């Protein structure tokens, strides 16, 4: 029997829709905070298969999610390529920024296979315990990963990476090629280890002009989709070009993704008209409506469900769950969707 999420991603209008939530494992859950404290730092948690598998499955024990998403981080790829990474407590990720050819040359793809071994072990452990739910593997999209590699941290404007993309196109192209090839290898390894669906997170796709969006978001995504399709024709691929706005149509048509995840700002009616009917949509409840709960949560959820009904669709948020989210609001959301 095909699982509910894969049916929707194959183009079936499953109702009530399958549901999972971006960042569904994480700090809003007390049981996550407990395991996180035991692991020590965040990278230790991501590379301890038994603990990472445990936190991956925690949201499924509490709620009837249709999917588990591998517990890891998009920045484990630069880490695996040898770029230093640390998670400063309360401040987020820090990497030594790549600003020149020496920085690009120092990346070492030959380290990848051994570095990701513990993450693949997590995939195998989760797959063995996931039951009727779907295991989603993931990576950042090359552009978003490159944003952190060049900036060295999250920023508001991503000024250095944009300046490099416009002003040093050859150097930036080299970096993008290394990250794209590594992403293909990394996702293929996750699929071999047991990931049933994979997702590409392009959280900062929206900072580029339409021209560079095509070069650094659409084309690398297409390259990844083509490479994975050749090897794994049945594996579904979800793309999340956050902030793409009107560029969503070209992205959906050209990349070949099985589903497009839409961010909070996208009108579902626009997404329905812009994305071909055989490509599933996923999203896009505002994570803050989930924090607020009550009538606002019910109203926003109904609006999305009413718009998406009759089309291949997966319920999700428009961006990740925030740590302030009351766990009981997630339970209320799940009941609401199931009874719609
Ligand atoms: O202290 C902690 O416990 C660390 C918080 C945390 C968590 C729970 C980070 C640091 N990463 C994660 C897990 C994570 N990240 C998952 C696993 C799935 C799950 O939790 O259910 C996934 C899919 C991600 C993806 C991710 N990491 C993205 C793309 C999605 C998005 O939210 O836009 C991005 C941009 C990151 C980078 C990152 N990792 C962590 C933080 C705080 C950040 C954002 C840094 C910034 O821009 O300031």
Boltz pocket constraint, residues with backbone or C-beta under 6 A from the ligand:
constraints:
  - pocket:
      binder: B
      contacts: [[A, 21], [A, 22], [A, 23], [A, 24], [A, 25], [A, 26], [A, 27], [A, 36], [A, 42], [A, 69], [A, 70], [A, 71], [A, 72], [A, 73], [A, 74], [A, 75], [A, 87], [A, 91], [A, 92], [A, 93], [A, 138], [A, 153], [A, 154], [A, 155], [A, 201], [A, 203], [A, 319], [A, 320]]
      max_distance: 6.0
